Amino acid sequence: MPTLTMSAPLIISLILISTYLTTTNAAFSEQSLIMLPTEKLTHLHFYYHDIRNNKNPTVVQIINTPKDVPNGFGTTFVMDDAMTEGPKLSSKEVGRAQGLFALASLQDLGMAMLTNFAFTEGIYEGSTLSMLGRNPISEQNREMPIVGGTGVFRFARGYAIANSVTSISTQEHFIVEYNITVYHP
Ligand SMILES: *[C@@H]1O[C@H](CO)[C@@H](O)[C@H](O)[C@H]1NC(C)=O
């Protein structure tokens, strides 16, 4: 079995080489090769901003719930939120988080999220990631699946971890920190 004895060291060295091939494309992202050099693991870190004032809202409620249903069940919103590198709205914008979300749980404050992250910065400009999942908004480290993408994120799959930044959020300006981890070609 000469091919087997030859291929084992080759595979091990490929894994070792790929471990060291990590590049930083922008301050908010880090990309590294995994196992096979054709697949990348990308970690994205950004904040998005729900602005709920009357003048320039980035979130609008489109469906009102009847008065007697629990937990605002049925209440539905559309958003087009700025995504920024840092927690402040004035920090560099890296994309827009556009989508629909609704209170979809009778038992607690659970939202159904349908969000497209449209990136506008660096090598990600023009590429999108799509997130579809359950968002238990009263908890931290909320996990939602990334179900696909376009552009550099074609065939992407992974997950997002969302955390409310309550320390600097207000009723009219709510900030959520997102950490997204995806595999993609
Ligand atoms: C999110 O990413 C940042 C930057 O890489 C890191 O410091 C932080 O610990 C991550 N948070 C979570 C919840 O993964």
The ligand as an SDF file (V2000), in Angstrom:
LIG
                    3D

 14 14  0  0  0  0  0  0  0  0999 V2000
  -16.7840   38.4120   18.6170 C   0  0  0  0  0  0  0  0  0  0  0  0
  -15.6190   38.7520   17.9000 O   0  0  0  0  0  0  0  0  0  0  0  0
  -14.7400   39.6150   18.6150 C   0  0  0  0  0  0  0  0  0  0  0  0
  -13.6120   40.0170   17.6640 C   0  0  0  0  0  0  0  0  0  0  0  0
  -13.0470   38.9170   17.0360 O   0  0  0  0  0  0  0  0  0  0  0  0
  -14.2640   38.9270   19.8810 C   0  0  0  0  0  0  0  0  0  0  0  0
  -13.4390   39.7860   20.6150 O   0  0  0  0  0  0  0  0  0  0  0  0
  -15.4750   38.5310   20.7150 C   0  0  0  0  0  0  0  0  0  0  0  0
  -15.0760   37.7710   21.8400 O   0  0  0  0  0  0  0  0  0  0  0  0
  -16.4660   37.6940   19.8880 C   0  0  0  0  0  0  0  0  0  0  0  0
  -17.6740   37.4880   20.6630 N   0  0  0  0  0  0  0  0  0  0  0  0
  -18.3660   36.3400   20.6120 C   0  0  0  0  0  0  0  0  0  0  0  0
  -19.6190   36.3120   21.4220 C   0  0  0  0  0  0  0  0  0  0  0  0
  -18.0200   35.3850   19.9480 O   0  0  0  0  0  0  0  0  0  0  0  0
  1  2  1  0
  1 10  1  0
  2  3  1  0
  3  4  1  0
  3  6  1  0
  4  5  1  0
  6  7  1  0
  6  8  1  0
  8  9  1  0
  8 10  1  0
 10 11  1  0
 11 12  1  0
 12 13  1  0
 12 14  2  0
M  END
$$$$
